[in-house]
Amino acid sequence: AYTRGARLAQSKMAEVEAGLVSLSGEADGAFDDEDAAWRYKVLPEAAGPPNLYTVTVRVTRDIQGRPIEVSLTQMIFDPAVM
């Protein structure tokens, strides 16, 4: 489950890097199809220099009542202004 969560977090981070997810505020939702039980939250924070953000992607799921969470953090220049 942690491996799948890590891959989903990497996938969502790639969407942020590609500009498909805006860095203007938090974003959250659920994945599609066979990953519909997984939820994500994208948390951008300004990192100082213009257009640079520290982005955290959290992916969560409950399996048999036990919460699973994977978190990925990366610094990203806002692709909307690059």
Secondary structure as UniProt FT lines:
FT   HELIX           2..17
FT   TURN            18..19
FT   STRAND          27..30
FT   HELIX           33..35
FT   TURN            36..37
FT   STRAND          39..46
FT   TURN            50..51
FT   STRAND          52..63
FT   TURN            64..65
FT   STRAND          66..77
FT   TURN            79..80
//
